Amino acid sequence: MRILENESMAIYSSFRIGGNAKRVCFPETREELVSLIRELRMNGEKYAVFGNCSNVLFPDEGYDGTLILTTDLVDVLVYGNVIVADCGATMNKLSIVASRNSLKGMECLYGIPGTVGGGIAMNAGAYGGTISDYIIGVSVLTDEGEIKELSKEDMEFEYRNTVVLKKGYIVLGGRFMLEEGNEEEIRQLMDKNMNSRKTKQPLSYPSAGSFFKRPEGYFAGALIEGAGLKGYRIGGAQVSELHAGFIINVGDATAKDVKRLSEYVVRHVKKEFGVTLEREVRFFGID
């Protein structure tokens, strides 16, 4: 297991924002991950677990604790129509492995920059599909230190929410039952989705993807654009001119810049349309 002391969190954040963590650990197996968390809990030490850090804003002041990143836990194994994936495997890898085995269903995840663990925890999805559509089981570590196998029903999947977030569980991995398909057709759909992302999303700037959840009956980006906020900027943080649902780092943005800008957006959308936007991005250690 790699352990780095006094390491910048901005290096790992897709926002490229954040101060230093006391240490950053990269467990290489589920056993190492579980053992490390149990040890830290037993010693009363602060810790937090993340995957690709693609949906999180880290604080400028840093973190006086252990940041655990699962990006070395990357196994994706295929057993007939069933795929078993570690929490740190990217959703891109999950999609690609499925396509190469002529298994369809994961196309909607292609291009989402997060990991399987984070994707399961927040029920990630796009283009009309979600990761929960094909889940048959999830392995988690509970806050009591117990490893549990949860069924799809146990997960309580909702829009961008699950029992994992509600109870503070840590996802260790997931099992998916997919349908047989044609590899070429699957790949064509994946490419179509990726091309759509490249055209419509500001992928050339650091961001955390869609910043706000979709309000029922609305689209967050359309509301923000309708409020005249496209391109609005505070410090180095800006509402994207390409897609108003994204807040991007256009140059040395701080967590404070992003927080202030997001609050400004929420206030003005509420004033203009009477709709309260909720963050999809997690603020870690930020009041």
C-alpha positions as a LaTeX table, in Angstrom:
\begin{tabular}{lrrr}
\hline
Residue & $x$ (\AA) & $y$ (\AA) & $z$ (\AA) \\
\hline
Met1 & 0.00 & 0.00 & 0.00 \\
Arg2 & 1.34 & 3.39 & $-1.01$ \\
Ile3 & 1.31 & 6.06 & 1.71 \\
Leu4 & 2.11 & 9.71 & 1.01 \\
Glu5 & 2.63 & 12.28 & 3.75 \\
Asn6 & 1.45 & 15.91 & 3.61 \\
Glu7 & 0.09 & 15.42 & 0.09 \\
Ser8 & $-1.89$ & 17.96 & $-1.93$ \\
Met9 & $-5.50$ & 16.89 & $-2.45$ \\
Ala10 & $-5.73$ & 19.16 & $-5.51$ \\
Ile11 & $-3.57$ & 16.67 & $-7.40$ \\
Tyr12 & $-6.32$ & 14.07 & $-7.19$ \\
Ser13 & $-9.42$ & 16.27 & $-7.39$ \\
Ser14 & $-11.04$ & 16.71 & $-10.82$ \\
Phe15 & $-11.64$ & 20.33 & $-9.70$ \\
Arg16 & $-7.85$ & 20.70 & $-9.11$ \\
Ile17 & $-8.71$ & 22.39 & $-5.80$ \\
Gly18 & $-7.73$ & 21.57 & $-2.21$ \\
Gly19 & $-5.04$ & 21.93 & 0.41 \\
Asn20 & $-2.81$ & 19.20 & 1.81 \\
Ala21 & $-3.98$ & 16.07 & 3.59 \\
Lys22 & $-2.01$ & 14.75 & 6.54 \\
Arg23 & $-1.52$ & 11.59 & 4.53 \\
Val24 & $-2.98$ & 9.87 & 1.49 \\
Cys25 & $-3.21$ & 6.08 & 1.33 \\
Phe26 & $-3.77$ & 3.82 & $-1.67$ \\
Pro27 & $-4.81$ & 0.30 & $-0.59$ \\
Glu28 & $-4.37$ & $-2.32$ & $-3.29$ \\
Thr29 & $-6.87$ & $-4.94$ & $-2.12$ \\
Arg30 & $-10.23$ & $-4.97$ & $-0.38$ \\
Glu31 & $-8.53$ & $-6.60$ & 2.60 \\
Glu32 & $-6.03$ & $-3.73$ & 2.86 \\
Leu33 & $-8.82$ & $-1.17$ & 2.58 \\
Val34 & $-10.93$ & $-2.80$ & 5.29 \\
Ser35 & $-7.94$ & $-3.37$ & 7.58 \\
Leu36 & $-6.81$ & 0.26 & 7.24 \\
Ile37 & $-10.26$ & 1.65 & 8.00 \\
Arg38 & $-10.69$ & $-0.64$ & 11.01 \\
Glu39 & $-7.28$ & 0.44 & 12.34 \\
Leu40 & $-8.03$ & 4.12 & 11.92 \\
Arg41 & $-11.41$ & 3.71 & 13.61 \\
Met42 & $-9.89$ & 1.79 & 16.50 \\
Asn43 & $-7.31$ & 4.54 & 17.02 \\
Gly44 & $-9.93$ & 7.29 & 16.76 \\
Glu45 & $-8.17$ & 8.88 & 13.78 \\
Lys46 & $-9.91$ & 11.02 & 11.18 \\
Tyr47 & $-10.22$ & 9.54 & 7.70 \\
Ala48 & $-12.27$ & 9.78 & 4.53 \\
Val49 & $-12.65$ & 7.40 & 1.58 \\
Phe50 & $-12.91$ & 8.54 & $-2.05$ \\
Gly51 & $-12.43$ & 7.07 & $-5.49$ \\
Asn52 & $-11.54$ & 9.29 & $-8.44$ \\
Cys53 & $-12.43$ & 12.47 & $-6.49$ \\
Ser54 & $-14.56$ & 13.54 & $-9.45$ \\
Asn55 & $-17.64$ & 14.61 & $-7.50$ \\
Val56 & $-16.08$ & 16.33 & $-4.51$ \\
Leu57 & $-14.79$ & 19.76 & $-3.52$ \\
Phe58 & $-11.89$ & 19.66 & $-1.07$ \\
Pro59 & $-11.20$ & 22.53 & 1.37 \\
Asp60 & $-8.49$ & 25.11 & 0.76 \\
Glu61 & $-7.24$ & 24.63 & 4.32 \\
Gly62 & $-6.44$ & 20.94 & 3.80 \\
Tyr63 & $-7.41$ & 17.94 & 5.89 \\
Asp64 & $-5.81$ & 16.92 & 9.20 \\
Gly65 & $-6.51$ & 13.26 & 8.66 \\
Thr66 & $-6.03$ & 10.30 & 6.32 \\
Leu67 & $-7.44$ & 10.47 & 2.83 \\
Ile68 & $-7.99$ & 6.96 & 1.46 \\
Leu69 & $-8.19$ & 6.67 & $-2.33$ \\
Thr70 & $-9.43$ & 3.40 & $-3.84$ \\
Thr71 & $-7.99$ & 3.91 & $-7.32$ \\
Asp72 & $-5.63$ & 0.91 & $-7.01$ \\
Leu73 & $-8.57$ & $-1.49$ & $-6.49$ \\
Val74 & $-9.39$ & $-1.96$ & $-10.15$ \\
Asp75 & $-10.36$ & $-5.59$ & $-10.84$ \\
Val76 & $-13.29$ & $-6.09$ & $-13.22$ \\
Leu77 & $-14.03$ & $-9.80$ & $-13.70$ \\
Val78 & $-16.55$ & $-11.43$ & $-16.05$ \\
Tyr79 & $-18.46$ & $-14.62$ & $-15.29$ \\
Gly80 & $-20.86$ & $-15.24$ & $-18.14$ \\
Asn81 & $-23.43$ & $-12.44$ & $-17.96$ \\
Val82 & $-22.24$ & $-11.31$ & $-14.54$ \\
Ile83 & $-19.53$ & $-8.69$ & $-13.98$ \\
Val84 & $-17.87$ & $-8.27$ & $-10.57$ \\
Ala85 & $-16.07$ & $-4.95$ & $-10.14$ \\
Asp86 & $-13.91$ & $-3.49$ & $-7.38$ \\
Cys87 & $-14.87$ & $-0.10$ & $-5.97$ \\
Gly88 & $-11.87$ & 1.68 & $-7.47$ \\
Ala89 & $-12.39$ & 0.57 & $-11.05$ \\
Thr90 & $-13.53$ & 3.43 & $-13.24$ \\
Met91 & $-16.96$ & 3.40 & $-14.80$ \\
Asn92 & $-15.20$ & 3.71 & $-18.14$ \\
Lys93 & $-13.36$ & 0.46 & $-17.47$ \\
Leu94 & $-16.60$ & $-1.23$ & $-16.43$ \\
Ser95 & $-18.24$ & $-0.08$ & $-19.68$ \\
Ile96 & $-15.31$ & $-1.16$ & $-21.84$ \\
Val97 & $-15.00$ & $-4.61$ & $-20.25$ \\
Ala98 & $-18.74$ & $-5.14$ & $-20.72$ \\
Ser99 & $-18.59$ & $-4.11$ & $-24.39$ \\
Arg100 & $-15.62$ & $-6.36$ & $-25.12$ \\
Asn101 & $-17.63$ & $-9.27$ & $-23.74$ \\
Ser102 & $-20.70$ & $-8.32$ & $-25.81$ \\
Leu103 & $-22.67$ & $-7.37$ & $-22.70$ \\
Lys104 & $-24.96$ & $-4.36$ & $-22.91$ \\
Gly105 & $-26.30$ & $-2.03$ & $-20.23$ \\
Met106 & $-23.22$ & $-0.11$ & $-19.14$ \\
Glu107 & $-23.15$ & 2.25 & $-22.13$ \\
Cys108 & $-24.84$ & 5.00 & $-20.12$ \\
Leu109 & $-21.87$ & 5.09 & $-17.73$ \\
Tyr110 & $-19.24$ & 5.57 & $-20.42$ \\
Gly111 & $-17.61$ & 8.95 & $-19.99$ \\
Ile112 & $-18.67$ & 9.47 & $-16.39$ \\
Pro113 & $-15.31$ & 10.14 & $-14.68$ \\
Gly114 & $-16.03$ & 8.43 & $-11.36$ \\
Thr115 & $-15.38$ & 4.97 & $-9.98$ \\
Val116 & $-17.71$ & 2.04 & $-9.46$ \\
Gly117 & $-17.82$ & 2.70 & $-5.71$ \\
Gly118 & $-18.82$ & 6.32 & $-6.09$ \\
Gly119 & $-21.18$ & 5.49 & $-8.93$ \\
Ile120 & $-23.00$ & 2.92 & $-6.83$ \\
Ala121 & $-23.12$ & 5.17 & $-3.78$ \\
Met122 & $-24.84$ & 8.01 & $-5.64$ \\
Asn123 & $-26.65$ & 5.90 & $-8.26$ \\
Ala124 & $-24.82$ & 7.57 & $-11.11$ \\
Gly125 & $-26.24$ & 7.59 & $-14.59$ \\
Ala126 & $-26.84$ & 9.43 & $-17.84$ \\
Tyr127 & $-28.66$ & 9.13 & $-21.15$ \\
Gly128 & $-31.70$ & 7.50 & $-19.60$ \\
Gly129 & $-29.88$ & 4.82 & $-17.61$ \\
Thr130 & $-28.40$ & 4.42 & $-14.14$ \\
Ile131 & $-25.91$ & 2.06 & $-12.57$ \\
Ser132 & $-28.72$ & 0.59 & $-10.46$ \\
Asp133 & $-30.49$ & $-0.81$ & $-13.54$ \\
Tyr134 & $-28.23$ & $-3.86$ & $-13.62$ \\
Ile135 & $-27.01$ & $-4.16$ & $-10.02$ \\
Ile136 & $-27.64$ & $-7.51$ & $-8.36$ \\
Gly137 & $-25.45$ & $-7.09$ & $-5.29$ \\
Val138 & $-23.15$ & $-4.65$ & $-3.48$ \\
Ser139 & $-20.45$ & $-5.39$ & $-0.92$ \\
Val140 & $-20.12$ & $-2.70$ & 1.74 \\
Leu141 & $-18.27$ & $-1.97$ & 4.96 \\
Thr142 & $-20.68$ & $-0.68$ & 7.59 \\
Asp143 & $-19.92$ & 1.99 & 10.16 \\
Glu144 & $-19.65$ & $-0.84$ & 12.70 \\
Gly145 & $-16.81$ & $-2.39$ & 10.69 \\
Glu146 & $-18.89$ & $-5.29$ & 9.37 \\
Ile147 & $-18.71$ & $-6.45$ & 5.75 \\
Lys148 & $-22.23$ & $-6.91$ & 4.38 \\
Glu149 & $-23.65$ & $-8.07$ & 1.07 \\
Leu150 & $-26.60$ & $-5.92$ & 0.07 \\
Ser151 & $-29.22$ & $-6.82$ & $-2.52$ \\
Lys152 & $-30.59$ & $-4.33$ & $-5.01$ \\
Glu153 & $-33.59$ & $-3.86$ & $-2.73$ \\
Asp154 & $-31.33$ & $-3.31$ & 0.29 \\
Met155 & $-29.61$ & $-0.47$ & $-1.57$ \\
Glu156 & $-32.76$ & 1.70 & $-1.61$ \\
Phe157 & $-31.81$ & 3.25 & $-4.94$ \\
Glu158 & $-33.21$ & 6.72 & $-5.58$ \\
Tyr159 & $-32.19$ & 9.58 & $-7.83$ \\
Arg160 & $-28.58$ & 10.31 & $-6.78$ \\
Asn161 & $-29.13$ & 8.65 & $-3.42$ \\
Thr162 & $-28.78$ & 5.22 & $-1.78$ \\
Val163 & $-28.63$ & 3.57 & 1.62 \\
Val164 & $-24.84$ & 3.90 & 1.32 \\
Leu165 & $-25.06$ & 7.68 & 1.56 \\
Lys166 & $-27.82$ & 7.59 & 4.16 \\
Lys167 & $-25.91$ & 5.30 & 6.53 \\
Gly168 & $-22.31$ & 6.17 & 5.74 \\
Tyr169 & $-21.38$ & 2.78 & 4.34 \\
Ile170 & $-18.25$ & 2.30 & 2.21 \\
Val171 & $-18.72$ & 0.43 & $-1.06$ \\
Leu172 & $-16.17$ & $-2.34$ & $-1.61$ \\
Gly173 & $-17.50$ & $-3.59$ & $-4.94$ \\
Gly174 & $-20.55$ & $-4.46$ & $-6.97$ \\
Arg175 & $-22.05$ & $-7.27$ & $-9.05$ \\
Phe176 & $-23.95$ & $-6.63$ & $-12.27$ \\
Met177 & $-26.17$ & $-8.87$ & $-14.38$ \\
Leu178 & $-26.05$ & $-7.70$ & $-17.99$ \\
Glu179 & $-27.77$ & $-8.69$ & $-21.22$ \\
Glu180 & $-26.09$ & $-10.23$ & $-24.23$ \\
Gly181 & $-25.68$ & $-7.87$ & $-27.15$ \\
Asn182 & $-23.67$ & $-7.07$ & $-30.23$ \\
Glu183 & $-20.21$ & $-5.69$ & $-29.46$ \\
Glu184 & $-20.13$ & $-3.36$ & $-32.45$ \\
Glu185 & $-23.58$ & $-1.89$ & $-31.67$ \\
Ile186 & $-22.65$ & $-1.47$ & $-28.00$ \\
Arg187 & $-19.45$ & 0.32 & $-28.93$ \\
Gln188 & $-21.27$ & 2.61 & $-31.37$ \\
Leu189 & $-23.65$ & 3.70 & $-28.62$ \\
Met190 & $-20.74$ & 4.30 & $-26.25$ \\
Asp191 & $-19.00$ & 6.45 & $-28.86$ \\
Lys192 & $-22.22$ & 8.36 & $-29.51$ \\
Asn193 & $-22.58$ & 9.13 & $-25.80$ \\
Met194 & $-18.94$ & 10.18 & $-25.52$ \\
Asn195 & $-19.17$ & 12.45 & $-28.55$ \\
Ser196 & $-22.26$ & 14.06 & $-27.04$ \\
Arg197 & $-20.32$ & 14.76 & $-23.83$ \\
Lys198 & $-17.42$ & 16.29 & $-25.72$ \\
Thr199 & $-19.77$ & 18.54 & $-27.67$ \\
Lys200 & $-22.03$ & 19.68 & $-24.84$ \\
Gln201 & $-19.83$ & 19.64 & $-21.74$ \\
Pro202 & $-16.82$ & 21.82 & $-20.81$ \\
Leu203 & $-14.39$ & 18.92 & $-20.54$ \\
Ser204 & $-11.33$ & 21.11 & $-21.18$ \\
Tyr205 & $-11.69$ & 22.77 & $-17.75$ \\
Pro206 & $-11.40$ & 21.21 & $-14.29$ \\
Ser207 & $-14.83$ & 20.62 & $-12.77$ \\
Ala208 & $-16.84$ & 18.10 & $-10.81$ \\
Gly209 & $-19.32$ & 17.42 & $-13.59$ \\
Ser210 & $-22.96$ & 18.40 & $-13.20$ \\
Phe211 & $-22.93$ & 20.56 & $-10.10$ \\
Phe212 & $-26.61$ & 20.42 & $-9.18$ \\
Lys213 & $-29.18$ & 17.66 & $-9.05$ \\
Arg214 & $-31.99$ & 17.75 & $-11.59$ \\
Pro215 & $-35.03$ & 19.39 & $-9.95$ \\
Glu216 & $-38.26$ & 17.50 & $-10.56$ \\
Gly217 & $-39.82$ & 18.80 & $-13.75$ \\
Tyr218 & $-36.80$ & 20.94 & $-14.68$ \\
Phe219 & $-33.19$ & 20.82 & $-15.82$ \\
Ala220 & $-30.69$ & 22.63 & $-13.60$ \\
Gly221 & $-28.63$ & 23.91 & $-16.51$ \\
Ala222 & $-31.67$ & 25.39 & $-18.24$ \\
Leu223 & $-32.75$ & 27.17 & $-15.05$ \\
Ile224 & $-29.29$ & 28.61 & $-14.49$ \\
Glu225 & $-29.07$ & 29.75 & $-18.10$ \\
Gly226 & $-32.58$ & 31.20 & $-17.87$ \\
Ala227 & $-31.49$ & 33.23 & $-14.85$ \\
Gly228 & $-28.80$ & 34.82 & $-17.03$ \\
Leu229 & $-25.90$ & 33.24 & $-15.17$ \\
Lys230 & $-23.97$ & 31.60 & $-17.99$ \\
Gly231 & $-20.39$ & 32.82 & $-17.72$ \\
Tyr232 & $-20.92$ & 34.41 & $-14.30$ \\
Arg233 & $-17.67$ & 34.28 & $-12.35$ \\
Ile234 & $-16.42$ & 34.65 & $-8.81$ \\
Gly235 & $-12.64$ & 34.49 & $-8.49$ \\
Gly236 & $-11.43$ & 31.55 & $-10.54$ \\
Ala237 & $-14.80$ & 29.75 & $-10.51$ \\
Gln238 & $-17.21$ & 30.25 & $-13.38$ \\
Val239 & $-20.59$ & 29.00 & $-14.55$ \\
Ser240 & $-19.65$ & 27.35 & $-17.82$ \\
Glu241 & $-20.60$ & 29.22 & $-20.97$ \\
Leu242 & $-20.97$ & 25.88 & $-22.76$ \\
His243 & $-23.21$ & 24.13 & $-20.19$ \\
Ala244 & $-24.65$ & 26.19 & $-17.34$ \\
Gly245 & $-25.03$ & 23.09 & $-15.17$ \\
Phe246 & $-21.24$ & 22.99 & $-14.73$ \\
Ile247 & $-19.13$ & 25.16 & $-12.46$ \\
Ile248 & $-15.59$ & 25.16 & $-13.80$ \\
Asn249 & $-12.15$ & 26.16 & $-12.57$ \\
Val250 & $-10.94$ & 28.71 & $-15.12$ \\
Gly251 & $-7.76$ & 29.57 & $-13.26$ \\
Asp252 & $-6.58$ & 29.07 & $-9.67$ \\
Ala253 & $-10.11$ & 28.80 & $-8.27$ \\
Thr254 & $-10.37$ & 28.15 & $-4.56$ \\
Ala255 & $-12.97$ & 26.12 & $-2.73$ \\
Lys256 & $-14.29$ & 29.40 & $-1.35$ \\
Asp257 & $-14.77$ & 30.71 & $-4.91$ \\
Val258 & $-16.75$ & 27.62 & $-5.89$ \\
Lys259 & $-18.85$ & 27.71 & $-2.72$ \\
Arg260 & $-19.69$ & 31.40 & $-3.10$ \\
Leu261 & $-20.56$ & 30.96 & $-6.77$ \\
Ser262 & $-22.79$ & 27.95 & $-6.11$ \\
Glu263 & $-24.64$ & 29.83 & $-3.37$ \\
Tyr264 & $-25.08$ & 32.81 & $-5.69$ \\
Val265 & $-26.55$ & 30.52 & $-8.36$ \\
Val266 & $-28.96$ & 28.92 & $-5.88$ \\
Arg267 & $-30.20$ & 32.30 & $-4.66$ \\
His268 & $-30.78$ & 33.72 & $-8.11$ \\
Val269 & $-32.49$ & 30.63 & $-9.53$ \\
Lys270 & $-34.75$ & 30.57 & $-6.48$ \\
Lys271 & $-35.55$ & 34.26 & $-6.97$ \\
Glu272 & $-36.18$ & 33.90 & $-10.70$ \\
Phe273 & $-38.08$ & 30.61 & $-10.85$ \\
Gly274 & $-38.99$ & 29.65 & $-7.28$ \\
Val275 & $-36.96$ & 26.44 & $-7.61$ \\
Thr276 & $-34.34$ & 25.47 & $-5.01$ \\
Leu277 & $-31.32$ & 23.77 & $-6.55$ \\
Glu278 & $-29.56$ & 21.06 & $-4.54$ \\
Arg279 & $-25.88$ & 20.25 & $-4.95$ \\
Glu280 & $-24.85$ & 17.00 & $-6.51$ \\
Val281 & $-21.20$ & 17.73 & $-5.74$ \\
Arg282 & $-20.08$ & 16.80 & $-2.23$ \\
Phe283 & $-18.46$ & 19.54 & $-0.13$ \\
Phe284 & $-15.91$ & 17.79 & 2.06 \\
Gly285 & $-14.81$ & 19.64 & 5.19 \\
Ile286 & $-16.35$ & 22.87 & 3.94 \\
Asp287 & $-18.89$ & 24.76 & 6.05 \\
\hline
\end{tabular}
